[in-house]
Amino acid sequence: MKNISIPALLAGTLSLAACADGNYKPYALDDNFGKSAKQLAKAQIANPQAAAHPPANSPRTMDGYAGVNIIRTYRNSFGQNVQPPNVTINVGSGSSGSGSSGSSGSQ
């Protein structure tokens, strides 16, 4: 039993060593890797100082009645369907051309 386990351990060690690359070097990333994505995310923020300078009529200072009325007005604004005015465009109606009546020639 002891003789079988030592060769099995030796074979396992050699098979793992055969998979390893002797010239393996970990990939070195550029120091600027990922900075462009962070810059794009920052550029999409309209006001980066918004949290430091909240507006005077912040939702935190609004009472419940005003908030309910604002939401009600906002939601009701979508229920009003405004019909566009009727516009009629006539194309090709009427007479056209530059015909002349009468004769312009002499005999």
Residue, then its C-alpha position, 0 to 999 in steps of 0.5 A: m500500500k505504501n509503495i502505490s501511494i508514493p508513485a501516485l504522489l510523484a506522478g501527480t506532482l510531475s503532471l502538475a509541473a508539466c502544465a506550468d509554464g516556466n516563462y510565465k509572467p503576469y500581465a502588467l496593466d497600464d497605470n491608466f487602465g480604467k481611468s477613461a471609464k471613470q472620467l466618462a462617468k464623472a462627465q455624465i454627472a450634471n452637477p457634481q456639487a449637487a449634494a453639497h449645495p442642495p436647492a432651497n425647495s428641496p424635497r426634504t423641506m417640502d410638506g406632504y400636501a405640496g408634494v401630493n399636489i405636485i405629483r397629482t398635477y404631474r400625473n394628470s398632465f399625461g391624461q390630457n390629449v391635445q389634438p393637433p389642428n387639422v391641416t389640409i394640403n392640396v396638391g395638384s388641384g386647380s389648373s396649371g400650364s402656360g397655354s395661350s389662346g389665339s394665334s401668333g403667326s402671320q400667313 
